[in-house]
Amino acid sequence: MASPTEPSASRSVFLGVDVGTGSARAGLFDEEGKLLGSSSSPIQIWKDGAFVEQSSTDIWLAVCVAVKAACSKAKVAAAEVKSLGFAATCSLVAVDSDSSPVSVSRSGDSRRNVIVWMDHRAVDQAERINTSKSPALEYCGGAVSPEMQPPKLLWVKENLQESWSMVFRWMDLSDWLSYRATGDDTRSLCTTVCKWTYLGHAHMQYVNDTDSRDMEACGWDDEFWEEIGLGDLVEGHHAKIGRSVAFPGHPLGSGLTPTAAKELGLLPGIPVGTSLIDAHAGGVGVIESVPPSETEENDKEAICNRMVLVCGTSTCHMAVSRSKLFIPGIWGPFWSAMVPEYWLTEGGQSATGALLDHIIENHASSIHLANRAASQKISVFELLNKLLETIMTEQNQSFIGALTEYLHVLPDFHGNRSPIADPKSKGVIYGLTLDTSDQQLALLYLATVQGIAYGTRHIVEHCNAHGHKINTLLACGGLSKNPIYIQEHADIIGCPIILPRESESVLLGAAILGAVATKKYNSLREAMKALNAAGQVIHPSNDPKVKKYHDAKYKIFRGLYEQQLSNRSVMAQALA
């Protein structure tokens, strides 16, 4: 019998690829969902104010490097890799009829053919689109975000007409990756429904079709595209934005093409599953990660009591329901966009990990703190957490959260995605002094973590007020590895937070897509149950003082936005 490190043709290994904001990552998982090995490769990014761009050529090269390195680290032979699945940010890719890049940049640089998800160039276009009374808007919280694709497409049409005329395919990044791997440009129900206003419930009749299939794209609202000035995208049976769609995990084309297989160091023909947005792959990789004792008899309903937090550069909040729930300021309901047969509700915060980095890196003591952390061979976050423990002891406080009594943060530094849906909202720090010490930065860091957690509490309360019954959170992503971040969320929201056994949940979710494409599992849900597993459970504090304290701070948190609205009105009148 071969050992786990020896190549064995009989061993089944599932490969997942995740392209995030700053890197491409690859992970290999066995049939129990255990990570065998992973690797990452950086990708280039161009930032200029609201404009954020990348290169699909550079991204694919990074994917190839990451896949080869992961296989080498895990000692997995090409013959053992049985499938491949992709997840990626909801960035927008432009290619011509030869699949070559078309520039979406004011610079004209042809390499820069990807508008990154966080790009906010299309705020004005989003506002104009939101004056539409189209039924399509009902399924994205009543308004499109500038981070969605229709506003970005409209911006390109209005500002880069030469590029607009050259583009043959507009694709979400994860769909482009699977297209690059298979030559099949079938789009995912996840990407089209969540970011393109596609009405996925047009395919309800296919949900029990055991032979998973690509379906003619009958969910586009042509009147919506005409009304917002993008009627030319309807031409040719929506050829530029998607003529066919498929459920996540549907096998694409004839599998991996010989060209792509050579570039990735894999065997041609292995199944490639229809993709997911990265956050949604995190949902697939974690939402069934509940302890066996918490597996309830009414399985179809139990999953509806959970919300997944995918905590990275930004945070996505995802919950599913059996019936469609229309919630103002929350994206969705999206039918089968993550778990087939369920309606997906998607909240989010546009800057969480990015905000913590911003707060730390722009503080006067940032360099000193980074040097201290490096000398101790720990991360800056670990050092800040240690500082907070020390300050708590020195001040004789009974819990860490109490250290920010006079410091409050509204984390809307990149607007408010949910539940207010105000891209013009600004961040607020209340309670600053002239202190620039490491200790003051630690307190500001803690107040920012709390502000992010109050934002999540607002989202959970808002969802529950509109029909959800969320009582358990599951967290994954880089920030979920930070114990203070997770404990503050548990204390502030008042829910237990389950961490998955495998910390690389997005990679696992991507790998599950490929596993489903092999037909080893009858459904995505079956594969999730087989490959998800629970790890640590973080419970909220049972000290009533902690709850009373955070209830008070939460009231101040909500007031910071209300005050901002009042201030905005005063200044608008002054300039009128």
C-alpha angles and dihedrals in degrees: 000000000000118000117238091259096051119087111253124179088207093059115095115216124181119210123210126187124197122187109198132177096279108020148017114239133192128196133184121210134187127224091277093055094253117148112244096182144325142195139185138207126198122245127208121251131187118207126186112162109291090356117093120172142173140180123249089205091056091045093053092049089051090050091053092049092048094048094049092046093048092051091048094048093047092043089233117156121220091247090060094057103093101176147002134219131183134213126176146160115283092257121148121244125199122199135165130231090283090050089249120143120271116202119250091178130103085225091066090229104156091208090066099075099135125083102206118231093247094053110122101190092118102059092119092047090050091052091052092047089051091062086069116103092211117147086227089075091059087071096056101052093281095293140055119238122227084242090066123089106247094065091046092049090050091050092054092048091051098042109025105038096163091055090044091057093048099052114104097173132026109195141173108245096248090050090049090052092053089045090051089051099045110016088236112123095194108140128226122249085225097060098036095046097042101040109018103044091247111162102230095182087075083083099053091118090065098054094096094044102122091198097072108219146178109253133208107261101252096151100079114114099221093187090057093054091046092048095052093049100259099103091130088072089066091063121106094023090301091303094162096051103028136310094189135030135191141194115263110275095027109143111252126220114313092325125256112003119234090247095051091042091056092048092049097041092241136119119272118247099032110143118266116199126220107267139246135212107261096251091049090050086055087054092052090047095052116019094089092045095110125136113262090244089060096051103116128211094237091064097171091058099037092070088057092065092063133085122195120215113201100195116196135108083332128009127240121199114204131183132164133214137186092231128043115264120195108208121179112239093011121102116244157338086221114181115224092343092135111000114027114247094017128100112236123220113196126193125170152177114224096212125029112124087025090052094050089050090049093050093048099041094049095050120105092239095047097107093044091050093048090052091049091051092048092050090054091044093235133114123266089248092054090051092049090050090052090049090053091052089051093048091048090054093045092050092043092233119164095218135021096237091067091069091081098057091130099031123080131173132197101199098206094119089134097033128271115288096178145058096347095038093208112146089184094060113119133212120257132201113191121190107033123161135180090270111120099171128130087252092056090050089052090054092046089050090051092048089051092050088051092048090054090049092050087053090054090047088054090052094047093047091047092051093047091049088058101049109291121118101205114171103149132053127203117198133198137158132071097304091053088071090064108092096203091048091053097041092050089051092050092048095045098044096036095225132115113252119215119206116203122242090241112055093201095074097153091054090047091050090052091048090051089059090059092044090055090049090059088062089233086126126045094222144002090255091054090051091048092054092048096048104031119087134175125241128174122358117213114203126200117252115272091210107114089211090064092053093046091049095050093044087057094047091046089056089053090046092056090046093056091067093043089052090049091055090051091049091048091054093048092052093044089055091048091055096041 
